[in-house]
Amino acid sequence: MTRFTNLLPIILIILLTVTSQLTLKWRIDNLIKKSDDVSDQIQLIFKNIFDPYIILCFTLAFIAAGSWIFTLTRFNLSSAYPYMALNFLLVIILSSIFLGEVLSTRNIVAAILIVIGVALLT
């Protein structure tokens, strides 16, 4: 098997996790108003827990967890886990693009350091 083929389960995990997180944030921002009242927010969360998009996010996370279990049967944890740091990089970039979140210099520097760290560990 080629190295790319070996990494397919890890790539799937990253794609599923990032997609789940971005979708969840997008949906929560549309459903739940920010409030200082914690009990009010908890009520809104439970009221919307069965929203189709939120269920989709849970499903994607569940599939990612299954893929992670499969990955651990093929890799040492110390070899596979550094790739999970790419989630941070993708979320930083894609949340800026799709959610309009601010991409600060600090975020960019942190993302570069993550990429360097992953490269050194793999």
MMTF fields as JSON, N, C-alpha, C and O atoms, coordinates in Angstrom:
{
  "mmtfVersion": "1.0.0",
  "mmtfProducer": "UNKNOWN",
  "numBonds": 487,
  "numAtoms": 488,
  "numGroups": 122,
  "numChains": 1,
  "numModels": 1,
  "chainsPerModel": [1],
  "groupsPerChain": [122],
  "chainIdList": ["A"],
  "bondAtomList": [4, 2, 8, 6, 12, 10, 16, 14, 20, 18, 24, 22, 28, 26, 32, 30, 36, 34, 40, 38, 44, 42, 48, 46, 52, 50, 56, 54, 60, 58, 64, 62, 68, 66, 72, 70, 76, 74, 80, 78, 84, 82, 88, 86, 92, 90, 96, 94, 100, 98, 104, 102, 108, 106, 112, 110, 116, 114, 120, 118, 124, 122, 128, 126, 132, 130, 136, 134, 140, 138, 144, 142, 148, 146, 152, 150, 156, 154, 160, 158, 164, 162, 168, 166, 172, 170, 176, 174, 180, 178, 184, 182, 188, 186, 192, 190, 196, 194, 200, 198, 204, 202, 208, 206, 212, 210, 216, 214, 220, 218, 224, 222, 228, 226, 232, 230, 236, 234, 240, 238, 244, 242, 248, 246, 252, 250, 256, 254, 260, 258, 264, 262, 268, 266, 272, 270, 276, 274, 280, 278, 284, 282, 288, 286, 292, 290, 296, 294, 300, 298, 304, 302, 308, 306, 312, 310, 316, 314, 320, 318, 324, 322, 328, 326, 332, 330, 336, 334, 340, 338, 344, 342, 348, 346, 352, 350, 356, 354, 360, 358, 364, 362, 368, 366, 372, 370, 376, 374, 380, 378, 384, 382, 388, 386, 392, 390, 396, 394, 400, 398, 404, 402, 408, 406, 412, 410, 416, 414, 420, 418, 424, 422, 428, 426, 432, 430, 436, 434, 440, 438, 444, 442, 448, 446, 452, 450, 456, 454, 460, 458, 464, 462, 468, 466, 472, 470, 476, 474, 480, 478, 484, 482],
  "bondOrderList": [1, 1, 1, 1, 1, 1, 1, 1, 1, 1, 1, 1, 1, 1, 1, 1, 1, 1, 1, 1, 1, 1, 1, 1, 1, 1, 1, 1, 1, 1, 1, 1, 1, 1, 1, 1, 1, 1, 1, 1, 1, 1, 1, 1, 1, 1, 1, 1, 1, 1, 1, 1, 1, 1, 1, 1, 1, 1, 1, 1, 1, 1, 1, 1, 1, 1, 1, 1, 1, 1, 1, 1, 1, 1, 1, 1, 1, 1, 1, 1, 1, 1, 1, 1, 1, 1, 1, 1, 1, 1, 1, 1, 1, 1, 1, 1, 1, 1, 1, 1, 1, 1, 1, 1, 1, 1, 1, 1, 1, 1, 1, 1, 1, 1, 1, 1, 1, 1, 1, 1, 1],
  "groupList": [{"groupName": "MET", "atomNameList": ["N", "CA", "C", "O"], "elementList": ["N", "C", "C", "O"], "formalChargeList": [0, 0, 0, 0], "bondAtomList": [1, 0, 2, 1, 3, 2], "bondOrderList": [1, 1, 2], "singleLetterCode": "M", "chemCompType": "L-PEPTIDE LINKING"}, {"groupName": "THR", "atomNameList": ["N", "CA", "C", "O"], "elementList": ["N", "C", "C", "O"], "formalChargeList": [0, 0, 0, 0], "bondAtomList": [1, 0, 2, 1, 3, 2], "bondOrderList": [1, 1, 2], "singleLetterCode": "T", "chemCompType": "L-PEPTIDE LINKING"}, {"groupName": "ARG", "atomNameList": ["N", "CA", "C", "O"], "elementList": ["N", "C", "C", "O"], "formalChargeList": [0, 0, 0, 0], "bondAtomList": [1, 0, 2, 1, 3, 2], "bondOrderList": [1, 1, 2], "singleLetterCode": "R", "chemCompType": "L-PEPTIDE LINKING"}, {"groupName": "PHE", "atomNameList": ["N", "CA", "C", "O"], "elementList": ["N", "C", "C", "O"], "formalChargeList": [0, 0, 0, 0], "bondAtomList": [1, 0, 2, 1, 3, 2], "bondOrderList": [1, 1, 2], "singleLetterCode": "F", "chemCompType": "L-PEPTIDE LINKING"}, {"groupName": "ASN", "atomNameList": ["N", "CA", "C", "O"], "elementList": ["N", "C", "C", "O"], "formalChargeList": [0, 0, 0, 0], "bondAtomList": [1, 0, 2, 1, 3, 2], "bondOrderList": [1, 1, 2], "singleLetterCode": "N", "chemCompType": "L-PEPTIDE LINKING"}, {"groupName": "LEU", "atomNameList": ["N", "CA", "C", "O"], "elementList": ["N", "C", "C", "O"], "formalChargeList": [0, 0, 0, 0], "bondAtomList": [1, 0, 2, 1, 3, 2], "bondOrderList": [1, 1, 2], "singleLetterCode": "L", "chemCompType": "L-PEPTIDE LINKING"}, {"groupName": "PRO", "atomNameList": ["N", "CA", "C", "O"], "elementList": ["N", "C", "C", "O"], "formalChargeList": [0, 0, 0, 0], "bondAtomList": [1, 0, 2, 1, 3, 2], "bondOrderList": [1, 1, 2], "singleLetterCode": "P", "chemCompType": "L-PEPTIDE LINKING"}, {"groupName": "ILE", "atomNameList": ["N", "CA", "C", "O"], "elementList": ["N", "C", "C", "O"], "formalChargeList": [0, 0, 0, 0], "bondAtomList": [1, 0, 2, 1, 3, 2], "bondOrderList": [1, 1, 2], "singleLetterCode": "I", "chemCompType": "L-PEPTIDE LINKING"}, {"groupName": "VAL", "atomNameList": ["N", "CA", "C", "O"], "elementList": ["N", "C", "C", "O"], "formalChargeList": [0, 0, 0, 0], "bondAtomList": [1, 0, 2, 1, 3, 2], "bondOrderList": [1, 1, 2], "singleLetterCode": "V", "chemCompType": "L-PEPTIDE LINKING"}, {"groupName": "SER", "atomNameList": ["N", "CA", "C", "O"], "elementList": ["N", "C", "C", "O"], "formalChargeList": [0, 0, 0, 0], "bondAtomList": [1, 0, 2, 1, 3, 2], "bondOrderList": [1, 1, 2], "singleLetterCode": "S", "chemCompType": "L-PEPTIDE LINKING"}, {"groupName": "GLN", "atomNameList": ["N", "CA", "C", "O"], "elementList": ["N", "C", "C", "O"], "formalChargeList": [0, 0, 0, 0], "bondAtomList": [1, 0, 2, 1, 3, 2], "bondOrderList": [1, 1, 2], "singleLetterCode": "Q", "chemCompType": "L-PEPTIDE LINKING"}, {"groupName": "LYS", "atomNameList": ["N", "CA", "C", "O"], "elementList": ["N", "C", "C", "O"], "formalChargeList": [0, 0, 0, 0], "bondAtomList": [1, 0, 2, 1, 3, 2], "bondOrderList": [1, 1, 2], "singleLetterCode": "K", "chemCompType": "L-PEPTIDE LINKING"}, {"groupName": "TRP", "atomNameList": ["N", "CA", "C", "O"], "elementList": ["N", "C", "C", "O"], "formalChargeList": [0, 0, 0, 0], "bondAtomList": [1, 0, 2, 1, 3, 2], "bondOrderList": [1, 1, 2], "singleLetterCode": "W", "chemCompType": "L-PEPTIDE LINKING"}, {"groupName": "ASP", "atomNameList": ["N", "CA", "C", "O"], "elementList": ["N", "C", "C", "O"], "formalChargeList": [0, 0, 0, 0], "bondAtomList": [1, 0, 2, 1, 3, 2], "bondOrderList": [1, 1, 2], "singleLetterCode": "D", "chemCompType": "L-PEPTIDE LINKING"}, {"groupName": "TYR", "atomNameList": ["N", "CA", "C", "O"], "elementList": ["N", "C", "C", "O"], "formalChargeList": [0, 0, 0, 0], "bondAtomList": [1, 0, 2, 1, 3, 2], "bondOrderList": [1, 1, 2], "singleLetterCode": "Y", "chemCompType": "L-PEPTIDE LINKING"}, {"groupName": "CYS", "atomNameList": ["N", "CA", "C", "O"], "elementList": ["N", "C", "C", "O"], "formalChargeList": [0, 0, 0, 0], "bondAtomList": [1, 0, 2, 1, 3, 2], "bondOrderList": [1, 1, 2], "singleLetterCode": "C", "chemCompType": "L-PEPTIDE LINKING"}, {"groupName": "ALA", "atomNameList": ["N", "CA", "C", "O"], "elementList": ["N", "C", "C", "O"], "formalChargeList": [0, 0, 0, 0], "bondAtomList": [1, 0, 2, 1, 3, 2], "bondOrderList": [1, 1, 2], "singleLetterCode": "A", "chemCompType": "L-PEPTIDE LINKING"}, {"groupName": "GLY", "atomNameList": ["N", "CA", "C", "O"], "elementList": ["N", "C", "C", "O"], "formalChargeList": [0, 0, 0, 0], "bondAtomList": [1, 0, 2, 1, 3, 2], "bondOrderList": [1, 1, 2], "singleLetterCode": "G", "chemCompType": "PEPTIDE LINKING"}, {"groupName": "GLU", "atomNameList": ["N", "CA", "C", "O"], "elementList": ["N", "C", "C", "O"], "formalChargeList": [0, 0, 0, 0], "bondAtomList": [1, 0, 2, 1, 3, 2], "bondOrderList": [1, 1, 2], "singleLetterCode": "E", "chemCompType": "L-PEPTIDE LINKING"}],
  "groupTypeList": [0, 1, 2, 3, 1, 4, 5, 5, 6, 7, 7, 5, 7, 7, 5, 5, 1, 8, 1, 9, 10, 5, 1, 5, 11, 12, 2, 7, 13, 4, 5, 7, 11, 11, 9, 13, 13, 8, 9, 13, 10, 7, 10, 5, 7, 3, 11, 4, 7, 3, 13, 6, 14, 7, 7, 5, 15, 3, 1, 5, 16, 3, 7, 16, 16, 17, 9, 12, 7, 3, 1, 5, 1, 2, 3, 4, 5, 9, 9, 16, 14, 6, 14, 0, 16, 5, 4, 3, 5, 5, 8, 7, 7, 5, 9, 9, 7, 3, 5, 17, 18, 8, 5, 9, 1, 2, 4, 7, 8, 16, 16, 7, 5, 7, 8, 7, 17, 8, 16, 5, 5, 1],
  "groupIdList": [1, 2, 3, 4, 5, 6, 7, 8, 9, 10, 11, 12, 13, 14, 15, 16, 17, 18, 19, 20, 21, 22, 23, 24, 25, 26, 27, 28, 29, 30, 31, 32, 33, 34, 35, 36, 37, 38, 39, 40, 41, 42, 43, 44, 45, 46, 47, 48, 49, 50, 51, 52, 53, 54, 55, 56, 57, 58, 59, 60, 61, 62, 63, 64, 65, 66, 67, 68, 69, 70, 71, 72, 73, 74, 75, 76, 77, 78, 79, 80, 81, 82, 83, 84, 85, 86, 87, 88, 89, 90, 91, 92, 93, 94, 95, 96, 97, 98, 99, 100, 101, 102, 103, 104, 105, 106, 107, 108, 109, 110, 111, 112, 113, 114, 115, 116, 117, 118, 119, 120, 121, 122],
  "secStructList": [7, 7, 2, 2, 2, 2, 2, 2, 2, 2, 2, 2, 2, 2, 2, 2, 2, 2, 2, 2, 2, 2, 2, 2, 2, 2, 2, 2, 2, 2, 2, 7, 7, 7, 7, 1, 7, 2, 2, 2, 2, 2, 2, 2, 2, 2, 2, 2, 6, 6, 7, 2, 2, 2, 2, 2, 2, 2, 2, 2, 2, 2, 2, 2, 2, 2, 2, 2, 2, 2, 2, 2, 6, 6, 1, 7, 2, 2, 2, 2, 4, 4, 4, 4, 4, 2, 2, 2, 2, 2, 2, 2, 2, 2, 2, 2, 2, 2, 2, 7, 7, 7, 7, 7, 2, 2, 2, 2, 2, 2, 2, 2, 2, 2, 2, 2, 2, 2, 2, 2, 2, 7],
  "xCoordList": [0.826, 0.0, 0.866, 1.935, 0.403, 1.151, 0.906, -0.048, 1.784, 1.636, 0.299, -0.346, -0.119, -1.4, -2.548, -3.434, -2.541, -3.608, -3.643, -4.72, -2.483, -2.419, -3.021, -3.589, -2.89, -3.372, -4.851, -5.397, -5.501, -6.903, -7.815, -8.647, -7.701, -8.572, -8.327, -9.268, -7.08, -6.763, -7.321, -7.858, -7.193, -7.751, -9.263, -9.84, -9.909, -11.357, -11.736, -12.693, -10.999, -11.261, -11.17, -12.041, -10.127, -9.929, -11.073, -11.63, -11.422, -12.508, -13.838, -14.582, -14.138, -15.394, -15.432, -16.449, -14.33, -14.272, -14.402, -15.167, -13.66, -13.7, -15.077, -15.626, -15.636, -16.97, -17.999, -18.863, -17.901, -18.821, -18.719, -19.738, -17.513, -17.328, -17.808, -18.451, -17.502, -17.94, -19.461, -20.078, -20.053, -21.503, -22.187, -23.185, -21.642, -22.218, -22.18, -23.17, -21.052, -20.939, -21.91, -22.579, -21.982, -22.908, -24.344, -25.095, -24.714, -26.098, -26.417, -27.486, -25.505, -25.723, -25.876, -26.727, -25.058, -25.166, -26.525, -27.015, -27.131, -28.444, -29.604, -30.709, -29.368, -30.444, -30.446, -31.504, -29.276, -29.162, -28.555, -27.437, -29.301, -28.816, -27.829, -28.005, -26.8, -25.826, -26.482, -27.173, -26.243, -26.87, -25.966, -25.207, -26.066, -25.32, -26.053, -25.479, -27.315, -28.125, -27.868, -28.376, -27.085, -26.688, -27.895, -27.966, -28.824, -29.995, -30.816, -31.37, -30.894, -31.597, -30.895, -31.548, -29.578, -28.815, -28.962, -29.101, -28.934, -29.085, -30.456, -30.572, -31.497, -32.84, -32.867, -33.456, -32.239, -32.206, -31.436, -31.817, -30.363, -29.594, -30.463, -30.53, -31.124, -31.974, -33.175, -33.63, -33.669, -34.794, -34.38, -35.194, -33.11, -32.635, -31.734, -31.16, -31.607, -30.667, -31.01, -30.128, -32.269, -32.678, -32.835, -33.452, -32.277, -32.235, -31.478, -30.454, -31.943, -31.296, -29.807, -29.017, -29.426, -28.014, -27.171, -26.035, -27.721, -26.99, -26.872, -25.826, -27.928, -27.859, -26.808, -26.049, -26.761, -25.74, -24.34, -23.465, -24.134, -22.823, -22.458, -21.322, -23.408, -23.155, -22.837, -21.958, -23.548, -23.316, -21.91, -21.205, -21.516, -20.168, -19.107, -18.102, -19.335, -18.389, -18.335, -17.265, -19.467, -19.515, -18.759, -18.014, -18.941, -18.209, -16.714, -15.9, -16.354, -14.94, -14.363, -13.226, -15.143, -14.679, -14.456, -13.472, -15.369, -15.186, -13.955, -13.224, -13.726, -12.526, -11.265, -10.225, -11.366, -10.219, -9.883, -8.712, -10.895, -10.658, -9.976, -9.016, -10.471, -9.845, -8.395, -7.511, -8.155, -6.799, -5.864, -4.716, -6.356, -5.507, -5.142, -4.192, -5.888, -5.511, -4.368, -3.747, -4.084, -3.069, -1.843, -0.792, -1.966, -0.887, -0.613, -1.488, 0.601, 0.873, 0.19, 0.08, -0.259, -0.906, 0.029, -0.397, 1.293, 2.262, 2.499, 2.967, 2.191, 2.316, 1.05, 1.127, -0.096, -1.37, -1.826, -2.367, -1.612, -2.203, -1.709, -2.502, -0.45, -0.026, -0.842, -0.987, -1.367, -2.192, -3.463, -4.012, -3.929, -5.148, -4.956, -5.931, -3.707, -3.435, -3.846, -4.082, -3.931, -4.364, -5.813, -6.23, -6.581, -7.94, -7.903, -8.706, -6.977, -6.868, -6.577, -7.194, -5.641, -5.264, -6.46, -6.751, -7.139, -8.27, -9.426, -10.071, -9.69, -10.775, -10.452, -11.332, -9.216, -8.824, -9.052, -9.623, -8.61, -8.719, -10.171, -10.674, -10.839, -12.189, -13.232, -14.234, -13.016, -13.969, -13.865, -14.84, -12.697, -12.541, -13.277, -13.952, -13.143, -13.757, -15.277, -16.008, -15.751, -17.174, -18.005, -19.203, -17.377, -18.136, -17.827, -18.447, -16.871, -16.522, -15.756, -15.705, -15.157, -14.372, -13.056, -12.53, -12.545, -11.33, -10.122, -9.925, -9.326, -8.079, -6.947, -6.463, -6.54, -5.542, -4.13, -3.924, -3.18, -1.771, -1.401, -0.658, -1.917, -1.657, -2.157, -1.465, -3.358, -3.897, -3.028, -2.774, -2.581, -1.752, -0.429, 0.0, 0.216, 1.481, 1.27, 2.073, 0.211, -0.09, -0.319, 0.157, -1.04, -1.295, -0.001, 0.181, 0.893, 2.194, 2.994, 3.616, 2.983, 3.688, 3.1, 3.83, 1.791, 1.153, 1.624, 1.956, 1.649, 2.09, 3.541, 3.886, 4.373, 5.785, 5.88, 6.646, 5.105, 5.106, 4.67, 5.292, 3.602, 3.125, 4.185, 4.443, 4.807, 5.845, 7.022, 7.594, 7.373, 8.494, 8.16, 9.032, 6.896, 6.499, 6.158, 6.106, 5.927, 5.507, 6.588, 6.383],
  "yCoordList": [-1.193, 0.0, 1.251, 1.281, 2.261, 3.506, 4.261, 3.994, 5.201, 6.002, 6.742, 6.839, 7.271, 7.987, 7.062, 7.443, 5.859, 4.903, 4.582, 4.451, 4.455, 4.2, 5.344, 5.135, 6.559, 7.736, 8.042, 8.947, 7.319, 7.599, 7.601, 8.501, 6.633, 6.705, 7.97, 8.54, 8.405, 9.622, 10.85, 11.756, 10.873, 11.984, 12.03, 13.108, 10.865, 10.805, 11.362, 12.127, 10.988, 11.482, 13.005, 13.673, 13.538, 14.987, 15.681, 16.658, 15.183, 15.797, 15.726, 16.706, 14.577, 14.429, 15.33, 15.963, 15.383, 16.191, 17.676, 18.384, 18.142, 19.562, 19.935, 20.971, 19.107, 19.37, 19.42, 20.297, 18.479, 18.44, 19.709, 20.299, 20.125, 21.306, 22.584, 23.416, 22.746, 23.949, 23.988, 25.039, 22.854, 22.786, 23.037, 23.754, 22.439, 22.625, 24.094, 24.622, 24.742, 26.158, 27.01, 27.892, 26.744, 27.482, 27.323, 28.295, 26.09, 25.822, 26.42, 26.997, 26.284, 26.845, 28.362, 28.941, 28.993, 30.449, 30.86, 31.952, 29.985, 30.292, 29.91, 30.431, 29.02, 28.539, 29.145, 29.431, 29.334, 29.668, 31.055, 31.309, 31.94, 33.287, 33.276, 32.56, 34.078, 34.199, 34.918, 35.924, 34.37, 34.929, 34.671, 33.702, 35.558, 35.341, 34.386, 33.892, 34.128, 33.239, 31.784, 31.326, 31.079, 29.712, 28.787, 27.945, 28.929, 28.041, 28.246, 27.291, 29.485, 29.77, 29.103, 28.533, 29.172, 28.542, 27.028, 26.396, 26.445, 24.988, 24.564, 23.549, 25.329, 25.027, 25.074, 24.2, 26.078, 26.193, 25.036, 24.54, 24.614, 23.478, 22.227, 21.538, 21.934, 20.74, 20.847, 19.845, 22.047, 22.253, 21.936, 21.463, 22.198, 22.049, 20.839, 20.69, 19.986, 18.867, 17.906, 17.214, 17.86, 16.953, 17.654, 17.121, 18.837, 19.532, 18.654, 18.077, 18.532, 17.646, 17.935, 17.005, 19.192, 19.521, 19.112, 18.662, 19.267, 18.864, 17.344, 16.817, 16.637, 15.173, 14.771, 13.827, 15.478, 15.212, 15.358, 14.53, 16.401, 16.622, 15.476, 15.001, 15.032, 13.888, 12.639, 11.861, 12.447, 11.286, 11.323, 10.314, 12.486, 12.624, 12.348, 11.693, 12.849, 12.612, 11.125, 10.601, 10.454, 9.018, 8.23, 7.306, 8.584, 7.913, 8.177, 7.277, 9.404, 9.734, 8.888, 8.425, 8.686, 7.855, 6.413, 5.779, 5.904, 4.557, 4.462, 3.472, 5.497, 5.534, 5.617, 5.067, 6.307, 6.412, 5.044, 4.678, 4.298, 2.944, 2.102, 1.387, 2.186, 1.46, 1.9, 1.07, 3.201, 3.743, 3.189, 2.853, 3.093, 2.599, 1.13, 0.661, 0.396, -0.992, -1.065, -2.117, 0.036, 0.045, 0.903, 0.732, 1.812, 2.734, 2.715, 2.387, 3.068, 3.386, 4.714, 5.579, 4.866, 6.11, 7.297, 8.358, 7.115, 8.206, 8.588, 9.693, 7.707, 8.025, 8.673, 9.581, 8.221, 8.701, 10.019, 10.878, 10.18, 11.314, 12.688, 13.63, 12.842, 14.172, 14.71, 15.924, 13.828, 14.284, 14.98, 15.82, 14.639, 15.259, 16.76, 17.511, 17.196, 18.628, 19.398, 20.605, 18.704, 19.372, 19.845, 20.74, 19.246, 19.74, 21.206, 22.005, 21.559, 22.948, 23.878, 24.935, 23.478, 24.288, 24.509, 25.642, 23.446, 23.562, 24.351, 25.136, 24.152, 24.892, 26.388, 27.215, 26.735, 28.153, 28.789, 29.875, 28.119, 28.678, 28.673, 29.691, 27.533, 27.406, 28.187, 28.627, 28.365, 29.18, 30.645, 31.392, 31.039, 32.399, 32.548, 33.55, 31.546, 31.6, 31.461, 32.27, 30.439, 30.113, 30.762, 30.988, 31.058, 31.616, 33.088, 33.723, 33.622, 35.026, 35.339, 36.491, 34.318, 34.559, 35.24, 35.062, 36.008, 36.782, 35.858, 35.028, 36.01, 35.26, 36.206, 36.99, 36.119, 37.045, 36.559, 35.411, 37.441, 37.081, 35.963, 35.047, 36.045, 34.999, 33.638, 32.632, 33.6, 32.352, 31.815, 30.613, 32.704, 32.294, 31.716, 30.664, 32.395, 31.902, 30.549, 29.632, 30.429, 29.165, 28.051, 26.93, 28.355, 27.351, 26.9, 25.713, 27.837, 27.492, 26.603, 25.636, 26.918, 26.101, 24.683, 23.709, 24.589, 23.268, 22.442, 21.265, 23.068, 22.358, 21.907, 20.782, 22.767, 22.41, 21.246, 20.307, 21.312, 20.244, 18.911, 17.88, 18.931, 17.689, 17.148, 15.945, 18.033, 17.602, 16.961, 15.979, 17.51, 16.958, 15.605, 14.749, 15.424, 14.197, 13.042, 11.889, 13.339, 12.275, 11.895, 11.014],
  "zCoordList": [0.0, 0.0, 0.0, 0.61, -0.676, -0.682, 0.61, 1.341, 0.87, 2.093, 2.115, 3.159, 0.939, 0.871, 1.235, 2.0, 0.696, 0.99, 2.478, 3.06, 3.092, 4.531, 5.334, 6.406, 4.8, 5.521, 5.275, 5.906, 4.386, 4.075, 5.301, 5.417, 6.23, 7.415, 8.243, 8.796, 8.33, 9.087, 8.371, 9.008, 7.054, 6.273, 6.448, 6.595, 6.433, 6.644, 8.012, 8.128, 9.034, 10.39, 10.427, 10.984, 9.838, 9.836, 9.1, 9.6, 7.922, 7.153, 7.9, 7.936, 8.492, 9.226, 10.458, 10.741, 11.179, 12.406, 12.103, 12.757, 11.117, 10.771, 10.236, 10.611, 9.369, 8.839, 9.961, 9.985, 10.88, 12.014, 12.854, 13.212, 13.166, 14.014, 13.344, 13.983, 12.062, 11.355, 11.217, 11.394, 10.905, 10.761, 12.099, 12.171, 13.158, 14.477, 14.9, 15.407, 14.695, 15.055, 14.234, 14.773, 12.938, 12.071, 12.55, 12.634, 12.862, 13.259, 14.632, 14.829, 15.555, 16.894, 16.819, 17.495, 16.004, 15.858, 15.298, 15.585, 14.499, 13.931, 14.847, 14.694, 15.783, 16.642, 18.04, 18.6, 18.588, 20.005, 20.152, 19.704, 20.78, 21.024, 22.183, 23.169, 22.042, 23.124, 24.29, 24.126, 25.464, 26.662, 27.856, 27.888, 28.834, 30.079, 31.008, 31.978, 30.713, 31.532, 31.112, 30.089, 31.905, 31.582, 31.5, 30.605, 32.403, 32.384, 31.114, 30.569, 30.643, 29.399, 28.224, 27.35, 28.199, 27.124, 27.157, 26.11, 28.338, 28.463, 27.952, 27.265, 28.28, 27.773, 26.248, 25.612, 25.662, 24.209, 23.572, 22.511, 24.219, 23.705, 23.676, 22.659, 24.787, 24.841, 23.893, 23.341, 23.716, 22.794, 21.358, 20.565, 21.024, 19.645, 19.417, 18.339, 20.407, 20.319, 19.173, 18.663, 18.771, 17.698, 16.351, 15.429, 16.251, 14.966, 13.969, 14.333, 12.732, 11.756, 11.54, 11.374, 11.539, 11.343, 12.556, 12.405, 13.73, 14.932, 14.975, 15.355, 14.592, 14.496, 13.464, 13.686, 12.345, 11.323, 11.916, 11.662, 12.698, 13.32, 14.255, 14.242, 15.062, 15.949, 15.139, 15.51, 14.034, 13.176, 12.571, 12.555, 12.079, 11.521, 12.581, 12.307, 13.784, 14.876, 15.235, 15.543, 15.198, 15.489, 14.426, 14.754, 13.156, 12.076, 12.218, 12.009, 12.574, 12.793, 13.926, 13.838, 14.989, 16.111, 15.651, 16.033, 14.836, 14.294, 13.415, 13.46, 12.613, 11.768, 12.614, 12.252, 13.742, 14.652, 15.231, 15.329, 15.608, 16.123, 15.052, 15.339, 13.818, 12.705, 12.528, 12.321, 12.61, 12.46, 13.521, 13.231, 14.751, 15.836, 15.682, 16.308, 14.855, 14.585, 13.589, 13.433, 12.915, 11.865, 12.187, 11.569, 13.137, 13.467, 14.963, 15.765, 15.322, 16.727, 17.032, 16.163, 18.25, 18.647, 18.441, 17.985, 18.775, 18.635, 17.179, 16.906, 16.248, 14.821, 14.272, 13.444, 14.722, 14.173, 14.792, 14.097, 16.086, 16.791, 16.324, 16.308, 15.947, 15.487, 14.314, 14.166, 13.49, 12.371, 12.844, 12.131, 14.032, 14.55, 14.766, 14.81, 14.899, 15.042, 13.791, 13.852, 12.662, 11.438, 11.542, 10.807, 12.453, 12.708, 13.106, 12.624, 13.983, 14.446, 13.273, 13.135, 12.439, 11.291, 10.369, 9.985, 10.02, 9.107, 9.713, 9.017, 10.981, 11.632, 11.667, 11.427, 11.959, 11.986, 10.615, 10.515, 9.578, 8.225, 7.748, 7.273, 7.873, 7.333, 8.134, 7.569, 9.432, 10.198, 9.79, 9.87, 9.362, 8.844, 7.512, 7.277, 6.648, 5.323, 5.407, 4.835, 6.118, 6.094, 7.204, 7.032, 8.328, 9.446, 9.699, 10.552, 8.955, 9.117, 10.386, 10.816, 10.991, 12.203, 11.841, 10.742, 12.765, 12.528, 12.481, 13.369, 11.447, 11.308, 11.699, 10.882, 12.947, 13.474, 13.158, 12.762, 13.339, 13.163, 14.125, 13.773, 15.32, 16.321, 15.829, 15.985, 15.235, 14.698, 13.561, 13.479, 12.694, 11.557, 12.045, 11.572, 12.983, 13.536, 14.223, 14.05, 14.984, 15.664, 14.643, 14.828, 13.575, 12.533, 11.869, 11.601, 11.605, 11.003, 11.945, 11.505, 13.228, 14.19, 14.282, 14.467, 14.153, 14.164, 12.968, 13.108, 11.796, 10.59, 10.743, 10.381, 11.266, 11.495, 12.478, 12.262, 13.549, 14.545, 13.954, 14.21, 13.165, 12.532, 11.598, 11.577, 10.822, 9.89, 10.625, 10.153, 11.758, 12.532, 13.174, 13.325, 13.546, 14.226, 13.281, 13.71, 12.015, 11.099, 10.119, 9.285]
}
